[in-house]
Amino acid sequence: MVLLFFFNNFNKIYSIYFIIIGLIMSIKYYWVDWMYIMFEFGSNIYSNWLSILSLWIGGLLMLSLDSKFKIYLNYILVMILVLNFMMMNLIFYYLMFEVGVMIMFYMILEWGSSSNRVLASFYMLFYTMIFSLPSLFIMFYIYKLFGSFSFKIMELLNNEYMDLFIIMYFIFMFLVKIPMYLFHQWLLKAHVEAPYYVSMILASIMLKLGSYGLLRMMMIFLSYFKMVINNLIMLNILGMLILSLMCLRMLDMKMLIAISSVVHMGLLLMSMIMGFEFNLIGGYLMMISHGFSSSGLFFLVNMIYKETNSRLLVINKGMFMYMPSMSLMWFMLCSTNMAAPISLNLISEIILILGSIMWMKYIFVILIMYCLFSFLYSLYLYLFIQHGKNNFKMIYNGFMIEYLIILFHWLPLNLFIFNLEILI
């Protein structure tokens, strides 16, 4: 009987297990200092809470899966992502990330929503591989100079005699995975064609691997970042404004949320590469807050898609009449996406904006426009879905487990603000 219960409730048991392990891991660390665990594994406050985020989101999405094979595959993917955040070795970090990309490539190719899933999956693979594969040779070149792949040793050694072009090409491996503007097209196609659980992991965890890897590279190659910081900041400012305007004319709900993810990652990248510790803390909080809010929004889109078989805003209007309880869930997560009080998104954006003003005060004008557009497209998404008329006869209001999943996305965002010492 015990074995029968275990196999029938495998996804629920492992989702509860992930959440409990995530809570146990929430212990206090010193900022940036590594705590060695064993072999090539370690942890600090940055990697620790990103590991907790991976376990938390992995546990929640497994509550909604019904196929044993999908559960096993997502379980393996979440474990690889957690190991990735705990790696203290550059080559193992690279290998773990590429294994995660290959698993997501298979999941999009196998369970994508249309025939374009083949194109989307290969876009993701080749956009990442075009920088990742040559970077493997750069890693061995770095090993020849440093004599080690350890992050801790590489931070201590002098690297000022290395070639700027080689280092910047190596750093672009992480910028593509964030992704930075002009290298973001793979993310939009992957989100649109991917099943909802792949979109949840991709937005909440996979993008954070790029920003986490960039942070580790900044600690090692900070002098090279100072040479190109102005160019990267200008490129991200341009991308934030253009993509924010694109969000205001999007009709596909998934595409709108995917583009808003790129906009938020653009603010994170622009502020983090300035190098102030204040900016690093803000970027860290942005990773946590964006992980919860974007994952919840993709889950909400899937709930509507199951009932109407469409992601278009012009078709899915008037949901307030058919899914009134879910309308509150939409409001809560759209408000966190626009950084409304009292969410963690608000704190992270305030810190990132203040850190950017410390670098150059006139950038405040651009950041005001970013905040305005962020508010407008989040409000546009909510109002377009909830109001208006449509011709649907019967739409189900959702199951209790779906409300539980959404609430467990929203609650951490609004409870962390009462005790930020847990995070920093």
Protein Blocks (a to p, Z undefined) as FASTA:
>chain_A
ZZmmmmmmmmmmmmmmmmmmmmmmmccddehiacdfbhjbccdfklmmmmmmmmmmmmmm
mmmpcbfklmmmmmmmmmmmmmmmmpcbfklmmmmmmmmmmmmmmmmmmmmcbfklmmmm
mmmmmmmmmmmmmmmmmmmmmmmmnopabfklmmmpccklpcfklmmmmmmmmmmmmpcg
hilmmmmmmmmmpcfklmmmmmmmmmmmmmmmmmmmmmmmmmmmmmmmmmmmmmmmmmmm
mmmmmmmmccbfklmmmmmmmmmmmmmmmmmmnopaklmmmmmmmmmmmmmmmmmmmmmm
mmmmmmnopabfklmgoklmmmmmlmmmmmmmmmmmnopafbfklmmmmmmmmmmmmmom
klmmmmmmmmmmmmmmmmmmmmmmmgccdfbfbdcebifklmmmmmmmmmmmmmmmmomm
lmZZ
